[in-house]
């Protein structure tokens, strides 16, 4: 919604030029002719418009939409008869406003007026629609329309900074998929459609896996944009990723380390390795993530860990155990990294396992690795709560924003306590 309102002049001569979105998510700016800029936060365009009316002292006396033939400019809303009729059709086909909207106004502006009408003229709405109880309509919002694949592609191409050759290959795979499926929105990326696309790729399973990884790369990056993340997450979790089981990419079954094996390793490990093991198990981290933790990722006063996960960008949190806090504080502070370097050396962990005689293997016959600690933490956390397990592991949790998760690491205390009780106490 860029500058939908025409300028409004106050009695003192101050003129408001309109509002427009800023680069910051949910942030809007309002500028006047004296150069003053006011910023405020609202979750959606229609809320921002209503906030604009409030900040400028506007009520039903003035409308800030450019005049059109089928509107009048006295009540602050389009002609009642022309807005009531679409109200009846709203519940049947909300996507009719996806493009140009009704009456030539933008959809988000229409919904702002619709809510304004319901709130200020309930008797009129009841009379025109036959809906006697309309209180539940006061919070009406514009429906979440399907996210367009062209918008996702454009966002990735303009905002993601990677090597030109890598970006070219990723976008080529995306265009190949979109062209083959003739897809327009994320709703077209169904399991059935993607299986058809997979079967059309004239390459080995390994190459097909690479193609799908590139699609995941773009979808994951789109979460940083102003899109409906629920749709993106559903596409990733419930549609794209299930294809990896259909011969495209076989996932290794989780292999949580046993308490006995963990205790053997822990007792034999040197101080630095003990600290690394505690951080990995306590915070549900892969080896590369554990070695890359920084001092600023921990709040030692509160005993918490909170950071956007490097692999997915999703918030990841944990409540530190006393043993973890003590082990971290005992490490020398050489640089920004807790363990001095983010380089991972899996052979050290493997050599330690061999030295204490651990012979356990996963479902594919591979010997123990550091990842078994993360599997153990995730499985134990899941037994407490699915949502806590997701927040602890840095997986997207529907219904929660990253900002909320990062502000509330205490929400995974029960899961962290369960892990500690199982493996340390």
N, C-alpha and C positions, 0 to 999 in steps of 0.2 A: 504494500500500500504506500506508494510514493506520492506525496503531496496530493491527496485526493480532495482536500478542502481548498476553497478559494480564500484569499486573505481576508482577515477580519480586523477592523480598526476599532480600538477602544476610544472612549470619549477623550482621554488624555493624549490621543494622537499615536499611541503605540499600536503597531500593526503586527499581528501574528501571521507569519507567512505560510504556516502549515506544519505538518509533522511528516517524518520519514523514518524508516528503520535505520539503525546504525550497524556497524560490523559486529557488535557484541550481541549475543543471543538474547532475544526478548527485550532489547533496549531500544527506546525511541527517542528522537530528539525533536524539540519544538524551538523554532527560531523566530525572533521578531525583527522589525526593521531597524532596531537600535543595536543589533548585533548580539543581543543576549540569547544564550542557548540554555534550554532547560531539558534535562534528560530524566526519563522515568522508565520503569520496567513494567511490562504487561505481557502475559503469556501469548496473546493472540491479537490479530489486527483489530477485531471489533471492540475488544476491551481497550485497546490503545485509543481508538477513536472516542469511546465514551470518556476515557480519562482526559483526552484533549478537550472535550466539551466542558468537563468539570474544571480544568485548569484555566480555561479562558472565560469561565463564567457563563457559558452558553447553556440555554435550556431549550424549550420548544419554540422560543421566539425567533431563532435564526437557524438556518440550515447552511452547512458549509460545503455542500456538494454543488458543482456547477449546474445551473438551471437546465432542465430539459423540458420538452413540450408536455410530457405526461406527468410532470411534477409541479407542485406548488411550493412556495417558499415561506409559509406562515407557521406551520405546526412543527417543523423540524423533522418531519417524516414524509415519505412519498404519499401520494393520494391514497387514502385509506382503502378505497375499493380495489385499487390495483395491488395493494400489498396483502390484503386479506385473502384473495383468491389463491395466490401462491402458498399461503400458509396451509391451506387445505391439502395441497399437493406435496407439501414438504416431506411428510412421513413416508410417502410412497416412492418418491424418486428424488432424493437430495442431490444426486449427481447432475441434475439438470443445470445447476449453477456452476459447473466446473469451469466453463470457458468464459462467456461474456456475462453470465448472470441474467437475472430478469430485469426488465425495464431499462436495460442498458447500463446498470450500475454494476460495480465489481461485487463479487459474491460476499467478501468479508464486510463490505459496507452495508449490503442488504441485510446481513444477519445482525449487524449492529442496530440498524433501524428496527428490525423485527423485534428484537429484545426490548428496545426502547418503547415500541408501541405496546407490547404486552404489559410492560411495567406501568406505563402511564395512562393507558386507555383500556383497562381490563374489561370494562363494560362493553365497549365497542367490539373488542375481540370476541367476547362471549356472544354478543348479538349476531355478528356476522358469521361466526363459525359454528354456533350451536354448542361450543365447548363451555360448560358452565364452570367447571373447576380448572382454572388455567394457571394456578400458582406454580405448578411443576414446570411450566414453560418459561419461567422467568430466567432460568439459567441456560436457555437454549444457546447452542453454539453451532457454528458452521461445521458440517460433517467433515471428518478426515477423509479426504479424497485420496485415491490410490496415488502413490508416489510415481512420478514419471521416470522411466529409465533414461531418457534424454537429459533430464535435470541432474540425475546422479552422475552420468558421464561427464557433463559439463563441470560439475563441482569438483570431481576428481582431477580432471584435466587442468583446471585453472588453479587449484589450491595445493595439490600434492607435489612435493618437490622430491623427485627421484631422478636417476640417470635417464636421459632422453631415450636410450635404447630400451630400457626396462619399461618405461611408460608406454612406448610405442607398442611393445609386445602385449602388454596388459590391455591396452585399449583395442588392439586388433582382436584379441580373444573376446572382448565384450561385444564388439561390433559383429563378430561372427555369430555369437549367440543371438543377439537381437535380430539380426537379419534372418537367420534360419527360422526362428520362432515367430517372426513378425510381431514381436512383443513391444508393448508400449508402456506398461506399468509393472510394478513388482508383483502384482497379482497374476501376471502371465507366467511368472517363474514357478510354476507348479512342479511337483515331482514328476508327473507324466511328461510334461513338456521338456524338462531338462534331461530326462532319460532319452527322449527322442534325439535331442541335440548331442548327447554323449555318443549315442550309437552312430551318429552321422560323421563323427570325427574319424578320418581314415588313418589313425595312428594307434600305437600301442597303449595299453592301460596306463603306463607311466606318463605318457604324453597327455592323455586325457585327464589324468590327475592334475597335471600342471595347468591345463586350461581352467579347470574348476578352481584351483587355487587362485588364479588371476581374477576370476569373478568374485571370489570371496574377498580378495584384497580391495576391490572397488566398493563392495557393499559395506565392508567394515569401515572404510574411510568415510563413507557417506554418513555414518553415525555422528561425525563431527559437524555436519551441516545442519541446516534448519529443516530437517525432514521429520516425518513421523517415525520415530525409532522403533515403535512397536511393530510397524510393518516390516522394517528392515530386519529386526531381530527374528520375526516369524519366518521371514524368507531364509535367513541363515540357519536357524535352529531346526525348523520344521520342514524345510523343503530342500535347500541346497545340500546340507550336511548329510541327509539320509541317503543321498546318492553315493556317498563314499562307501556304503555297505554293499552297493550293487555292482561290485567288481571294479569300481573306479579307484578306490583307495581303502584298503583294509585297515581299520583301527586296531591297535593292540589293546587287548583287554587290560583294564587296570590291575596292577599287581601291588597291593599294599604290603609293606614290610611287616613282618610279625614282630610282636613285642620282644621275643627272645633274641631275634637277630639284631634288632635295634639296640638292645641293651649290650650285646656283645660288641657291636661297633662303637657305641658310645663310651663304654668303659675303656676300650683300647685306643681311642682316638686322642691325638694331642689337643692342646687347648684351642688352637685356631680351628681345627676340624670339628671339635665339639660345638663351638659357637656356630659354625656353618650349618651343622646338622640341626641344631636347635632352631635357627632362623628358618631353615627350609621346612621343618616339620610344623613349627608354631605358626608360620605365615603362609603355609601351603604354596611353596615356591618350587619352580624348576631350578636345576643347578645354575643355569645361566642367570636367572633372575636373582637367586640368592647371592651369587658372587658380585652382582651389579648393584646391590642395595647401597644407598648413600646415608650418611649421617642425618641429613635433613629429612629422610623418610621416616625417622623414628621421633616420637615425642617421649623422651625418657622420663619426663616428669609425670606424665599421665600413663606411661607404659603402653603406648599404642603405636601401630604401624598403619600408615594410610598413604596411598600413592596411586595415580593412574597407571594401570598395568602396561608395561612397554609393548607387549605383544598385541593387545586388543584396544588399549586406550580406555578400557573400562576400569572403574574405581575398584581398588583392592584394599581390604582393611584387615587388621588383626589386633587382638589384645595380647600383649607380651606376657609370658610367664616370668616368675621371679628368676628362674634359671637362665632364661634367655637374656633378660636385662643384665644380670650379673656377668654373663659371658661376653656380651657386647661391650660393656664398660671396661672390661679387662683388656680389650684389644688396643694396641697403640694407634693413635690417630695420625696417620701419615699423610692422607689426602682426603678428597671428598668421599672415597669409597670406604665402607666399613672394613672390608677385607683387603684393602690396599690396591686391588686391581679387579676389574670386572672380567678378567680372563678366566674361563672355566677349564678345569683340568680333571675330567672324569676319571683318568687313570689313577689318580691319587685315591679316590674313593674305592675303586675296584681293587687296588692293591691292598687297601685296609681290610676289605671284605675277605680277600684271599688269606691274609695273615691270621685271621681269627677262625678260619675254616668254614665260612658260610658257603653252602653249595646250592642254595635255593635258586630256582629258575622260573621265568615267567611262562605264559602259555605257548610261546614260540621257542622255548628252550634257551632263551638268552639269560645270562647271569644277572645278578642283582646290580641295579644302578641307583643313582641318587634320586631318580624320578619316583622310585618306590615310596620315598618319604612323602612326596606330594600326594601320591595315590592314597597313602594311609591317612593323611590329614583330611583329604576330601571325603573319603568314605566315612570316616568317623563323624565329620561335621554334618554329612548328609543324614546320618542316623538321628541327629538332633533336629535339624530343620533344613529343608531344601534351600530356602532363601539365605540362611546363614552360610551354607556351603557355597552358594554362588558368590556371595559377597566376599567370603574368605579366599576363594580361588580366583577372583577377578573375572567372573562370568556375568554377562548382562542379566539383570533381574527385572522382569517386567513390572512396571508400576513404581519403580524407584529411579530417581535421577542420580547421576554420578555425584553431583554436589551434595545431595542428601547423604549418600553413603559415606563420602569422605568426611563429612561433619560428624558422623555418628559411628565411630569404630566400636563403641561399646555394644552395638547390636549383635556382635558375634562372640561376646564373652562366653556364652554357654557352650558354643562349639569349641572354642579354644580350650576351655576347661575340660571338656570331654576328651580331647586329644591328649592333654597333659595327664589326665587320670589313667588313660589306657596305656601310655607308653613310658611315663616317667615315675609315677607314684606306685 
